[in-house]
Amino acid sequence: MSTPHPGSSTARAAFEYRDFRLYQGARLLTIVGTEMQSVAVGWQVYELTHRPLDLGLVGLAQFLPGILLFLVAGHTADRFDRRRIILVCYSAFALCSFLLLGHTIMGAPGVRQIYAILILLGVVRAFNGPAGQALVPQLVRIEHFPSAVALGATIFQVATILGPALGGVIYGWTGGAGSVYGTAIVCYVAAVFMAFAMEIRTGRLEHRAASLETVLAGFRYVWREKVILGSISLDLFAVLLGGAVALLPVYAKEILHVGPWGLGLMRSAPAAGATIMAITLAHRPLRKSAGKIMLWCVAGFGVFTIVFGLSHNLLVSLASLVLVGAADMVSIIVRSTVVQIATPPEMRGRVSAVNMLFVGASNEFGQFESGITAQWFGTVPAVVMGGIGTLIVVASYAWRFPELRRVNRLTVEGISAAQSPK
């Protein structure tokens, strides 16, 4: 592990580590490929069926494997070399894109094959998420971990901006999803080479024999540590109810009438707001009242979701989505820092797997929830009711988890103090 130069800025200290740079570069390419692919899949499925429910099924197909495999995936991340797991996962991502490309080239009219490929993609994501999250603390020294979280979040959001925008432009320019899937394959293959160049070898961190107790250890740890449980479950319910991403193709096609290019812009808008916030927090980190700020920002997430749901103007919709992303980024950085700092190294894979299950539930299952409520009540009412639900969740969590309110500084000492009742 290389060491930052003495004069390095705290905000970018993590970039002085070679393996951190390589991992984030590979991660950038992987997310760009995935986000491009998501735009193509969403538009392709909606063109084939014209039903919001099918957009919800896209999320459900990717989420279900995570439910079934999260314990195994977390245990795997603690028993095997995390770099090798990532290499296998990146290669499998490329295979999934290849299968989507083949389905498109053959011109198959149904969506069942797409759902089958998305289930396979969900299996890969179930293993990639815990291994990737648990790897980051081993790439930098503990004093530079907040920098790593903020920079990693910035890279994630930059990729989330580029991916949908590129996917929408390529889809609209070529008139089909095949070119998007082909470009995604190139991204994944390049990510494989970058991950292969990493020198970090994590080895086996969990040395106890495999048993039901070791497999369930991460879940038990999260349940016991209320500040971790509160932070990740708050995100689960807030985004589960307030997420409107799955319905963006409906807004683009039937409410705002902006087509694939507009869909790409709307998919990128939350990431643009999140990127601005992540860069801001990298240079001006939260030094006090981190828990209270997180709760207020999650409430803002709900308010801006309601504004987006009611909007019929593209500029207002884009501005609302930018603010949604900015508010969500505060929650992401606080949650990620709390989970990794408060977890022992030998358990980070299993705890990260629990975290990824919650994140997957909020994102993919949230897409299913949005799709089915839109089918029942209509698109606009579904989004507005989701935003209101988020506000109710924040109010209940502020009362139910006082540990969250007590989180002051994002350090080992600050998080430990929040766990102690006063």
C-alpha positions as a printed Julia matrix, in Angstrom:
422×3 Matrix{Float64}:
   0.0     0.0     0.0
   1.54    3.32   -1.08
   1.45    6.25    1.35
   0.19    9.74    0.46
   2.73   12.53    0.23
   2.96   14.65    3.36
   1.5    17.67    1.56
  -1.46   15.83    0.08
  -4.86   17.45    0.49
  -7.09   15.61    2.93
  -9.91   15.76    0.38
  -7.98   13.77   -2.23
  -5.56   11.82   -0.04
  -7.1     8.48   -1.03
  -6.09    9.03   -4.66
  -2.45    8.76   -3.64
  -2.96    5.0    -3.2
  -2.3     3.16   -6.48
  -4.71    0.28   -5.86
  -7.45    2.7    -4.83
  -7.04    4.53   -8.16
  -7.15    1.28  -10.13
 -10.19   -0.01   -8.27
 -12.09    3.25   -8.68
 -11.21    3.35  -12.38
 -12.54   -0.18  -12.84
 -15.6     0.7   -10.77
 -16.21    3.82  -12.89
 -16.22    1.75  -16.1
 -18.45   -0.9   -14.56
 -21.04    1.6   -13.36
 -21.03    3.46  -16.69
 -21.68    0.17  -18.48
 -24.43   -0.81  -16.05
 -26.19    2.56  -16.21
 -26.05    2.65  -20.01
 -27.52   -0.82  -20.04
 -30.29    0.16  -17.6
 -31.5     2.92  -19.92
 -31.52    0.53  -22.88
 -33.31   -2.23  -20.96
 -35.95    0.14  -19.57
 -36.73    1.7   -22.94
 -36.64   -1.64  -24.75
 -39.01   -3.32  -22.27
 -41.47   -0.41  -22.25
 -41.51   -0.31  -26.06
 -42.3    -4.02  -26.12
 -45.08   -4.02  -23.49
 -46.19   -0.39  -22.78
 -46.95   -1.38  -19.16
 -45.43    0.36  -16.1
 -45.69   -2.94  -14.22
 -43.09   -4.48  -16.52
 -40.64   -1.73  -15.6
 -41.17   -2.73  -11.99
 -40.45   -6.35  -12.89
 -37.08   -5.23  -14.31
 -36.09   -4.14  -10.81
 -37.61   -7.21   -9.15
 -35.67   -9.59  -11.43
 -32.4    -8.0   -10.31
 -33.37   -7.81   -6.63
 -34.59  -11.36   -5.94
 -31.15  -13.02   -6.29
 -29.8   -10.59   -3.71
 -32.4   -11.76   -1.17
 -31.53  -15.4    -1.72
 -27.74  -15.01   -1.87
 -26.78  -12.13    0.42
 -25.67  -14.36    3.3
 -23.6   -16.58    1.01
 -22.16  -13.57   -0.84
 -21.09  -11.85    2.38
 -19.52  -15.02    3.74
 -17.69  -15.5     0.43
 -16.26  -11.97    0.62
 -14.77  -12.74    4.06
 -13.37  -16.18    3.17
 -11.86  -15.59   -0.29
  -9.64  -12.97   -1.9
 -11.93  -10.0    -2.56
  -9.92   -8.92   -5.6
 -10.48  -12.29   -7.28
 -14.19  -12.13   -6.52
 -14.35   -8.73   -8.21
 -12.48  -10.04  -11.27
 -14.96  -12.9   -11.67
 -17.91  -10.53  -11.23
 -16.66   -8.02  -13.8
 -16.21  -10.86  -16.3
 -19.74  -12.07  -15.57
 -21.12   -8.55  -16.12
 -19.59   -8.64  -19.61
 -21.24  -12.03  -20.22
 -24.67  -10.64  -19.25
 -24.26   -7.74  -21.68
 -23.24  -10.21  -24.38
 -26.42  -12.2   -23.77
 -28.56   -9.04  -23.98
 -26.8    -8.14  -27.22
 -27.49  -11.6   -28.63
 -31.17  -11.37  -27.67
 -31.45   -7.99  -29.41
 -29.65   -9.1   -32.58
 -31.9   -12.15  -32.89
 -34.92   -9.85  -32.66
 -36.78  -11.94  -30.08
 -40.14  -10.22  -29.45
 -40.73  -11.28  -25.83
 -39.34   -9.94  -22.58
 -38.99  -13.24  -20.7
 -35.48  -13.76  -21.99
 -34.55  -10.25  -20.85
 -35.87  -11.0   -17.36
 -33.85  -14.25  -17.26
 -30.66  -12.35  -18.12
 -31.48   -9.71  -15.5
 -31.83  -12.46  -12.87
 -28.33  -13.65  -13.8
 -27.16  -10.04  -13.54
 -28.71   -9.89  -10.07
 -26.72  -12.97   -9.03
 -23.48  -11.29  -10.12
 -24.36   -8.06   -8.32
 -25.12  -10.02   -5.14
 -21.46  -11.13   -4.98
 -19.85   -7.99   -6.41
 -21.39   -5.54   -3.93
 -20.14   -7.0    -0.63
 -16.68   -7.78   -2.01
 -16.26   -4.27   -3.42
 -17.51   -2.49   -0.31
 -15.38   -4.61    2.01
 -12.28   -4.1    -0.15
 -12.14   -0.3     0.06
 -11.02   -0.01    3.72
  -8.04   -2.23    2.83
  -6.91    0.1     0.04
  -6.3     3.17    2.23
  -5.24    3.91    5.79
  -8.02    4.43    8.33
  -7.33    8.17    8.65
  -7.94    8.57    4.91
 -11.1     6.45    4.81
 -13.53    9.43    4.91
 -11.65   10.78    1.88
 -12.03    7.39    0.18
 -15.79    7.35    0.86
 -16.34   10.86   -0.5
 -14.14   10.29   -3.57
 -15.7     6.9    -4.22
 -19.15    8.46   -3.98
 -18.09   11.19   -6.4
 -16.82    8.62   -8.9
 -20.02    6.63   -8.52
 -22.13    9.68   -9.27
 -19.97   10.82  -12.18
 -20.44    7.35  -13.68
 -24.17    7.55  -12.95
 -24.3    10.81  -14.89
 -22.24    9.58  -17.83
 -23.87    6.17  -18.11
 -27.52    7.12  -18.62
 -26.61   10.11  -20.8
 -24.41    7.97  -23.05
 -27.0     5.2   -23.07
 -29.76    7.57  -24.12
 -27.63    9.26  -26.8
 -26.36    5.96  -28.25
 -29.84    4.42  -28.2
 -31.4     7.45  -29.87
 -28.58    7.84  -32.41
 -28.49    4.2   -33.51
 -32.19    3.49  -33.0
 -31.64    0.31  -31.0
 -30.37   -1.23  -27.79
 -27.72   -3.45  -29.41
 -25.1    -0.71  -29.7
 -25.6     0.19  -26.02
 -25.03   -3.4   -24.95
 -21.94   -3.62  -27.15
 -20.47   -0.49  -25.57
 -21.2    -1.91  -22.1
 -19.2    -5.02  -22.97
 -16.18   -2.84  -23.82
 -16.5    -1.05  -20.46
 -16.65   -4.31  -18.5
 -13.66   -5.84  -20.3
 -11.57   -2.71  -19.62
 -12.6    -2.92  -15.94
 -11.36   -6.51  -15.79
  -7.89   -5.43  -16.95
  -7.73   -2.6   -14.41
  -8.77   -4.86  -11.54
  -6.22   -7.45  -12.66
  -3.47   -4.82  -12.36
  -4.24   -4.26   -8.66
  -1.57   -5.56   -6.29
  -3.71   -5.89   -3.15
  -4.2    -9.45   -1.89
  -6.79   -9.62    0.87
  -6.58  -13.34    1.53
  -8.87  -15.07    4.0
 -10.05  -12.87    6.87
 -12.61  -15.2     8.49
 -10.61  -18.17    9.82
 -13.38  -19.95   11.69
 -14.87  -23.02   10.05
 -17.94  -22.35    7.96
 -21.12  -22.75    9.98
 -24.55  -21.25   10.34
 -23.17  -19.04   13.11
 -20.41  -17.52   10.92
 -22.78  -17.06    7.97
 -25.33  -15.21   10.14
 -22.7   -13.21   12.07
 -23.06  -10.09    9.89
 -26.84   -9.99   10.26
 -26.56  -10.4    14.04
 -23.94   -7.66   14.23
 -26.13   -5.21   12.32
 -29.12   -6.04   14.52
 -27.06   -5.44   17.67
 -25.44   -2.17   16.55
 -28.46    0.14   16.4
 -26.67    3.04   14.73
 -25.82    0.76   11.79
 -29.29   -0.79   11.72
 -30.94    2.62   11.83
 -28.81    4.18    9.1
 -29.17    1.39    6.55
 -32.87    0.68    7.24
 -33.69    4.41    7.01
 -32.27    4.41    3.5
 -34.18    1.21    2.73
 -37.62    2.58    3.54
 -37.01    6.13    2.3
 -35.82    5.11   -1.16
 -38.21    2.14   -1.33
 -41.14    4.52   -0.99
 -39.69    7.65   -2.6
 -37.76    6.24   -5.54
 -39.18    7.3    -8.91
 -36.38    6.03  -11.18
 -38.36    3.05  -12.49
 -41.1     5.36  -13.77
 -38.82    7.76  -15.63
 -39.55    6.06  -19.01
 -43.27    6.81  -18.43
 -42.5    10.46  -17.61
 -40.23   10.75  -20.66
 -42.7     9.18  -23.07
 -46.17   10.18  -21.84
 -45.92   13.11  -19.4
 -42.96   15.24  -20.51
 -42.8    13.91  -24.13
 -39.0    14.12  -24.39
 -38.06   10.67  -25.77
 -34.89    8.63  -25.07
 -32.61   11.69  -24.86
 -34.83   13.2   -22.18
 -34.87    9.88  -20.33
 -31.06    9.92  -20.33
 -31.05   13.46  -18.92
 -33.51   12.57  -16.17
 -31.58    9.43  -15.25
 -28.44   11.56  -15.01
 -29.97   14.45  -13.03
 -29.95   12.81   -9.56
 -26.34   11.79  -10.11
 -25.44   15.37  -11.08
 -26.82   16.65   -7.78
 -25.14   13.82   -5.89
 -21.79   14.56   -7.54
 -21.92   18.23   -6.57
 -22.75   17.23   -3.0
 -20.05   14.54   -2.87
 -17.38   16.97   -4.08
 -18.59   19.54   -1.56
 -18.39   17.01    1.29
 -14.95   15.82    0.15
 -13.6    19.35    0.66
 -15.91   20.34    3.53
 -16.66   17.1     5.42
 -19.36   16.88    8.05
 -17.61   17.75   11.31
 -20.6    17.77   13.64
 -24.29   16.81   13.85
 -23.84   14.27   11.01
 -26.84   12.17   12.13
 -29.26   15.1    12.36
 -28.09   16.45    8.99
 -28.69   13.01    7.45
 -32.27   12.9     8.79
 -33.05   16.38    7.44
 -31.59   15.49    4.03
 -33.65   12.29    3.78
 -36.71   14.43    4.5
 -35.58   16.73    1.68
 -35.36   13.66   -0.57
 -39.07   13.08    0.06
 -40.06   16.71   -0.54
 -38.18   16.96   -3.85
 -39.67   13.62   -4.96
 -43.15   15.09   -4.47
 -42.19   18.17   -6.53
 -40.91   15.94   -9.33
 -44.05   13.82   -9.28
 -46.29   16.88   -9.74
 -44.14   18.57  -12.41
 -45.08   18.72  -16.09
 -42.1    20.91  -17.03
 -38.77   19.34  -17.99
 -36.63   22.02  -16.31
 -38.57   21.79  -13.04
 -38.37   18.0   -13.2
 -34.61   18.06  -13.8
 -34.05   20.56  -10.97
 -36.11   18.4    -8.6
 -34.13   15.3    -9.53
 -30.83   17.15   -9.02
 -31.95   18.09   -5.49
 -33.14   14.52   -4.86
 -29.65   13.27   -5.7
 -27.92   15.92   -3.58
 -30.04   15.06   -0.53
 -29.53   11.34   -1.03
 -25.74   11.72   -1.26
 -25.53   13.03    2.31
 -27.29    9.88    3.51
 -25.01    7.67    1.4
 -21.79    9.17    2.76
 -22.94    9.08    6.39
 -24.26    5.53    6.07
 -21.19    4.18    4.23
 -18.78    5.72    6.72
 -20.73    4.47    9.73
 -21.02    0.91    8.37
 -17.34    0.5     7.45
 -15.76    2.27   10.43
 -17.99    0.57   13.01
 -17.42   -2.95   11.57
 -14.38   -5.18   12.32
 -12.3    -5.97    9.18
 -12.99   -9.72    9.33
 -16.76   -9.09    9.24
 -16.96   -6.33    6.63
 -17.97   -8.7     3.85
 -20.96  -10.06    5.75
 -22.03   -6.68    7.12
 -21.63   -5.18    3.62
 -23.81   -7.98    2.28
 -26.57   -7.01    4.71
 -26.11   -3.38    3.68
 -26.27   -4.35   -0.01
 -29.46   -6.31    0.65
 -31.02   -3.17    2.12
 -29.71   -1.04   -0.76
 -31.0    -3.57   -3.29
 -34.38   -3.64   -1.6
 -34.58    0.15   -1.72
 -33.5     0.36   -5.37
 -34.61   -2.77   -7.26
 -37.59   -3.74   -5.08
 -38.4    -0.04   -4.92
 -38.69   -0.11   -8.71
 -41.16   -2.97   -8.41
 -43.13   -1.07   -5.76
 -43.21    2.01   -8.02
 -44.31   -0.04  -11.01
 -47.14   -1.81   -9.23
 -48.46    1.33   -7.47
 -48.35    3.19  -10.8
 -50.33    0.35  -12.35
 -52.94    0.61   -9.57
 -53.18    4.36   -8.92
 -51.47    6.06  -11.87
 -47.92    7.3   -12.32
 -48.19   10.76  -10.72
 -50.13    9.61   -7.62
 -47.64    6.76   -7.1
 -44.65    9.14   -7.04
 -46.38   11.7    -4.8
 -47.56    9.07   -2.31
 -44.02    7.68   -2.22
 -42.59   11.07   -1.3
 -45.15   11.49    1.48
 -44.28    8.01    2.75
 -40.62    9.03    2.94
 -41.48   11.98    5.18
 -43.44    9.7     7.51
 -40.49    7.28    7.68
 -38.04   10.07    8.6
 -40.28   11.32   11.38
 -40.65    7.81   12.83
 -36.9     7.09   12.65
 -36.0    10.35   14.36
 -38.06    9.06   17.3
 -37.27    5.32   17.1
 -33.48    5.57   16.65
 -32.07    8.27   18.95
 -28.61    6.83   18.15
 -28.87    8.4    14.7
 -29.57   11.83   16.15
 -26.59   11.46   18.47
 -24.04   10.76   15.7
 -21.88   13.86   15.77
 -18.5    13.23   14.12
 -17.9    10.45   11.55
 -15.04    8.85   13.5
 -14.66    5.69   15.56
 -14.99    7.75   18.74
 -17.98    9.73   17.45
 -19.9     6.64   16.36
 -19.09    4.8    19.62
 -20.34    7.77   21.62
 -23.63    7.77   19.69
 -24.22    4.15   20.72
 -23.98    5.02   24.42
 -27.23    6.33   25.92
 -27.07    9.69   27.65
